[in-house]
């Protein structure tokens, strides 16, 4: 009886996936790996990390080269494979953004960040971790809890470590959703602040004056991507 029960449990376990595929010729093995990688990314609702993809391919598989080959095959398609938020994700190409928004009824209902919200988000991105008090001091006026709440509700910022300041206030940091939303792979992809200053596109004086029309363009451009 015990043996039968153990045998049933063993039968219920999924078969181990053959990742090495040593029985296949090299070309077919590569095509199978490509298919597996693309299938996993296609089925995922969020960016897929390298560690996740490594579970379905052989030890000798170069995932970056696999990604390059998939991108080549998708060159003429309306969607592409992008590096974002520390992984890879299928996304509709920007040229089809208006088409997708219109088809889904988002063209009129989409809520863009106000200039004030975008300005605070930009400062959190560049100067994180940063407290609400520091943001208020930076702008010379209070940054409201409601404004912070809007950014948190959209999962663009989250609470960071407590500050060593008196009272140990929470700091704020950007999230993986922020990276995904704006099409950044890591925070290193943010436009270089000093380079923007040197080019005359952005300065702390402009930030304090609320002039973000140029400096925010890199954020807004990536925000127009459609996560499909």
Phi and psi in degrees as a GROMACS rama.xvg file:
@    title "Ramachandran Plot"
@    xaxis  label "Phi"
@    yaxis  label "Psi"
@TYPE xy
-63.1691  -38.2627  UNK-2
-65.7023  -39.8478  UNK-3
-64.9492  -41.034  UNK-4
-63.4427  -43.5672  UNK-5
-63.7231  -37.3341  UNK-6
-67.4348  -39.2599  UNK-7
-64.0585  -42.257  UNK-8
-62.0553  -39.8381  UNK-9
-65.5829  -38.9582  UNK-10
-66.825  -28.159  UNK-11
-75.2744  -18.0668  UNK-12
-73.4018  137.823  UNK-13
-65.4307  143.987  UNK-14
-65.4904  143.598  UNK-15
-63.5727  132.597  UNK-16
-75.0696  130.073  UNK-17
-77.4458  104.03  UNK-18
-91.1008  -27.8857  UNK-19
-77.4442  -35.0147  UNK-20
53.629  42.5641  UNK-21
-67.0727  -17.7846  UNK-22
-77.5252  -10.7414  UNK-23
-96.0321  147.228  UNK-24
-59.8141  155.314  UNK-25
-54.4753  -41.7957  UNK-26
-66.7837  -43.6798  UNK-27
-68.5164  -35.474  UNK-28
-61.2817  -44.4186  UNK-29
-62.7569  -42.045  UNK-30
-64.4213  -38.4728  UNK-31
-65.3318  -42.3856  UNK-32
-61.7691  -42.9711  UNK-33
-58.3016  -45.1953  UNK-34
-62.4819  -41.2904  UNK-35
-64.0365  -46.4288  UNK-36
-61.6107  -46.5283  UNK-37
-66.4506  -37.6605  UNK-38
-62.8029  -42.903  UNK-39
-64.6753  -43.4317  UNK-40
-66.9749  -41.2407  UNK-41
-63.0949  -37.4262  UNK-42
-79.8746  -15.2029  UNK-43
-84.3902  145.35  UNK-44
-92.4913  -4.51191  UNK-45
-140.476  164.709  UNK-46
-54.6505  138.486  UNK-47
-99.5136  128.826  UNK-48
-80.9408  164.616  UNK-49
-61.8974  -38.7848  UNK-50
-61.1819  -39.0498  UNK-51
-66.1637  -45.0054  UNK-52
-65.6027  -31.541  UNK-53
-63.8867  -17.9165  UNK-54
-73.3323  -18.3703  UNK-55
-113.95  4.0888  UNK-56
-127.578  168.018  UNK-57
-73.5503  163.774  UNK-58
-62.5533  -28.6383  UNK-59
-87.6199  0.284041  UNK-60
-77.2966  127.668  UNK-61
-90.8617  103.439  UNK-62
-64.0972  -36.349  UNK-63
-62.0164  -39.409  UNK-64
-69.5355  -36.8376  UNK-65
-58.7827  -47.1622  UNK-66
-59.2179  -44.0932  UNK-67
-59.0578  -42.5056  UNK-68
-67.9841  -37.553  UNK-69
-65.2466  -42.1994  UNK-70
-61.106  -39.3077  UNK-71
-61.6484  -42.8386  UNK-72
-69.168  -24.821  UNK-73
-90.4939  3.0507  UNK-74
-54.0285  -36.3012  UNK-75
-97.0581  6.83447  UNK-76
-91.9172  161.552  UNK-77
-78.9154  0.538404  UNK-78
-129.358  163.902  UNK-79
-144.122  170.851  UNK-80
-105.347  118.973  UNK-81
-118.696  151.353  UNK-82
-88.5429  118.122  UNK-83
-152.666  139.581  UNK-84
52.2977  38.0976  UNK-85
80.7679  12.4021  UNK-86
-152.849  -158.159  UNK-87
-125.89  148.452  UNK-88
-151.319  144.554  UNK-89
-76.8917  132.788  UNK-90
-140.943  145.067  UNK-91
-65.6331  139.915  UNK-92
-65.5611  147.858  UNK-93
-56.3986  -32.756  UNK-94
-61.5837  -21.0108  UNK-95
-102.124  11.2209  UNK-96
-58.8054  -47.3094  UNK-97
-64.0572  -35.0589  UNK-98
-63.0738  -47.4258  UNK-99
-65.7945  -43.1891  UNK-100
-63.4003  -40.2216  UNK-101
-66.7511  -43.9779  UNK-102
-64.4868  -32.8618  UNK-103
-93.4444  -0.978208  UNK-104
76.7284  17.4097  UNK-105
-90.0462  -9.24134  UNK-106
-58.4124  -35.8982  UNK-107
-99.1126  -24.6151  UNK-108
-92.9905  -15.2009  UNK-109
-62.5701  133.159  UNK-110
-103.171  117.447  UNK-111
-85.9997  156.4  UNK-112
-66.1989  142.275  UNK-113
-69.6891  166.447  UNK-114
-61.4184  -38.9101  UNK-115
-65.5595  -41.9332  UNK-116
-64.6895  -43.4016  UNK-117
-65.0314  -36.356  UNK-118
-65.3336  -45.8313  UNK-119
-64.5314  -42.9922  UNK-120
-59.4269  -41.4866  UNK-121
-62.3745  -41.299  UNK-122
-69.4376  -38.6735  UNK-123
-60.8036  -42.9853  UNK-124
-60.8251  -42.66  UNK-125
-83.3638  -30.6849  UNK-126
-117.073  14.3061  UNK-127
-65.417  151.422  UNK-128
-75.7104  140.315  UNK-129
-141.632  141.074  UNK-130
-87.1854  164.276  UNK-131
-63.9504  -36.0576  UNK-132
-63.3864  -40.7438  UNK-133
-65.7296  -38.6973  UNK-134
-63.1443  -41.9961  UNK-135
-63.9666  -41.8092  UNK-136
-64.7133  -36.7285  UNK-137
-62.8925  -42.019  UNK-138
-91.0426  -10.4273  UNK-139
76.1846  13.1672  UNK-140
-154.647  159.031  UNK-141
-67.5355  133.277  UNK-142
-91.5993  114.87  UNK-143
-72.6614  156.408  UNK-144
-63.4862  -32.6358  UNK-145
-63.6403  -40.8927  UNK-146
-65.076  -44.3858  UNK-147
-59.4493  -39.3195  UNK-148
-62.5407  -36.7657  UNK-149
-62.0299  -45.8129  UNK-150
-67.01  -36.4925  UNK-151
-69.0916  -38.7598  UNK-152
-65.3745  -26.9578  UNK-153
-91.3662  6.37806  UNK-154
58.9606  31.8756  UNK-155
-90.57  -27.6375  UNK-156
-133.3  161.684  UNK-157
-145.994  167.888  UNK-158
-69.5428  134.364  UNK-159
-102.885  -161.079  UNK-160
-66.2101  153.586  UNK-161
-68.45  143.35  UNK-162
-76.8656  148.295  UNK-163
-74.092  2.615  UNK-164
-66.2451  160.507  UNK-165
-53.8677  133.369  UNK-166
89.4495  -9.60685  UNK-167
46.4332  58.0238  UNK-168
-66.8976  154.837  UNK-169
-69.2414  145.974  UNK-170
-98.354  170.281  UNK-171
-124.222  142.436  UNK-172
-136.329  160.425  UNK-173
-79.2269  164.901  UNK-174
-113.755  173.603  UNK-175
-63.9364  -33.0496  UNK-176
-63.6337  -34.6476  UNK-177
-60.4199  -48.5757  UNK-178
-59.3534  -46.9859  UNK-179
-63.1047  -42.4672  UNK-180
-61.4486  -40.1119  UNK-181
-99.7379  4.42434  UNK-182
78.0452  23.3464  UNK-183
-95.3989  142.444  UNK-184
-80.2245  -48.4978  UNK-185
-138.652  172.994  UNK-186
-65.3944  -18.2959  UNK-187
-65.9095  -16.6096  UNK-188
-82.5167  -7.68729  UNK-189
-58.4452  141.704  UNK-190
-53.7193  133.709  UNK-191
-62.0481  120.641  UNK-192
-61.4067  -45.1939  UNK-193
-65.391  -36.8119  UNK-194
-65.5218  -39.1001  UNK-195
-64.4245  -38.8028  UNK-196
-64.375  -45.7299  UNK-197
-62.1262  -32.5424  UNK-198
-83.483  -3.109  UNK-199
76.3905  15.0032  UNK-200
-90.2176  -19.3154  UNK-201
-156.3  145.698  UNK-202
-156.453  160.491  UNK-203
-62.1302  -34.2097  UNK-204
-61.7961  -41.2437  UNK-205
-66.743  -38.1122  UNK-206
-61.8294  -46.2607  UNK-207
-63.1147  -30.6478  UNK-208
-83.5643  -4.59648  UNK-209
80.2036  15.5318  UNK-210
-92.904  95.8451  UNK-211
-121.176  11.2577  UNK-212
-59.8126  -34.2863  UNK-213
-91.8608  -47.7045  UNK-214
-62.034  -29.5257  UNK-215
-83.8011  -6.38932  UNK-216
-59.6994  -35.1831  UNK-217
-65.7013  -38.4372  UNK-218
-63.8142  -50.6648  UNK-219
-65.0711  -36.505  UNK-220
-61.3373  -45.8033  UNK-221
-72.5158  -28.9565  UNK-222
-63.2617  -25.7325  UNK-223
-72.5381  -9.96917  UNK-224
-63.1212  147.822  UNK-225
-105.565  125.896  UNK-226
-85.2763  77.9707  UNK-227
